């Protein structure tokens, strides 16, 4: 009898311990959940579920529902589906839970099961857009998959960039798109602790450089204060490449911290520490996934702040010299009651984003929002293989071409994201231009205005090498105006004819300085005379064109000789030569009072600029080619080169207000 009582006592104690263990796990899980640490919360809910007695069906269903919610949030789709099915089995799944289950079934490619789920939901949620789109997705996805071969896209997994963890949101940078930034939770990321949100290391931004042979370097974390032990990811760059916008996710053991957008500045080849950007005073909403419009004037981002259509929406705010201004939600048709995330731009202005609210294959699909004439957007689904039943997001483009990289967790049972390349064959016509100082280097601060007779009117920023590349359309006449502060304007015209293969046109924009003498190349005179030779016509006509493009300037036209001969003779000869050039310009319609001819003879020997030292390395920047300098050179060939450099025709701008 005493043994019987002992067994009963032990059984009661075990039941109490089991019950307390489950309740304790639930309390821990709820605490983790409140902090947004869904991975840790799921572990506790799973423990509580397994310790809940089989006959307590309602309680098991409630705990399965909490577990499912956590697994859904951290992309453990199959575990989430199993947990939701348990909640359904124990009759604890409401319409919202069924909606989540249906969306996960889509993501898992279980289209028949998803169709059944959404059909049931039609009765309880008849006007819900996500139910309507989910049902359309379940019915149409198999057909869309079958049409993948007609999409024109080629997609390849890029194992060189990938690890056994997650890599996502690749972003190309550099003047030649030879730099690739992406976020990764691989072992090389900073910090030793695993995230309570994902169960992996916190993400850092990694970097790879392409060499001259097109080979990428081994990805390494950015070596600066930019990466921390917290999450950094989903970066974007301003057009000139000097400012990075990125998402940062800090953590706190006592209260939830929401993702924020930060900026970092580039100094030489190094990125500085990230500084959080205040978009609004809202501290209880997420701000993430920054993207910069091609003109650099707008910051696009994702947020769940009040005022949206539901879930995460895409918003934008204007970037001005005085800070951020004019916050607005992009609204329909881009945003839905679902989640719209990871905006990015193709240089032609098309907005790419990912959504689980529009009809698609399941999970996040990539969509294209193309601007229309009335200011709205036309939404396009590019189909498979760019999209899959998994999450597809984070596009980046190689210049104007429809190729680049994106991230996807397709085919990964654990839901890890990996980097893929994509390319769509297109007949692309582009124009590439360079803006630079005449007889000098590139002008990275330049702007190019592009106008076409099809209504095109764009302001183009140039890259660090002074170049720009832009898509152009056939049967259009374009005018390009190159400008830069401190320099004269230069215009180029282009007529684009239809082609059968991709073609790139090249334009040059040499800008003359407003403050320094500008050499007029290829001006030739008869020996010992002021008569212009016929081969000078091309250069002189270019000067006429420049004066017509800049009608408000007056110039001094100067001719120079070498040191040989008397000063008086050289001055008379150079004066007559300067007057010959001026007379030619007048004959071509340039007003006489805009031109001042001056012959300096040998009074102003040439001062060497840095650009000239590339052709003649034995000269140094700042050298003045005086008689003493030249005669000190022992090499007669070098002496003659210096004399040739001194025999020159130049102009300098005198006024910029003529006729005003």
Secondary structure, DSSP 8 states (H G I E B T S, - for coil): -HHHHHHHHHHHHHHHHHHHHHHHHHHHHHHHHHTT-HHHHHHHHHHHHHTS-TT-HHHHHHHHHHHHHHHHHTT-HHHHHHHHHHHHHTT---HHHHHHHHHHHHHTT-HHHHHHHHHHHHHHSTT-HHHHHHHHHHHHHHHHHHTGGGS-EEEEE-TTT--SS-EEEEEEESTTS-EEEEEE-STTSS-SSB-TTTSSB--EEEEEEB-TTS-B---EE--STT--SSEEEEEEE-TTS-EEEEEEE---SSS----EEEEEEEETTEE---EE--SSS--SS-EEEEEE-TTS-EEEEEE--TTSSSSSEEEEEEEETTEEEEEEE--TTT--SS-EEEEEE-TTS-EEEEESSSSSSSSSEEEEEEE-TTS-EEEEE--TTTS-SS-EEEEEESTTSSEEEEEE-TT-TT---EEEEEEE----EEEEEEEEETTS-B-TT-EEEEEETTS-EEEEE--TTSEEEEE--TTEEEEEEEE-TTB--EEEEEEE---SS-EEEEEEEEE-BSSS-EE--S--B-TTS--B-GGGHHHHHHHHHHHHHTTT-EEEEEEE--S-S-HHHHHHHHHHHHHHHHHHHHHTT--GGGEEEEEEETSS--B--HHHHHH-TTS-TT-B--HHHHHT---HHHHHHHHHHHSEEEEEEEES-TT-
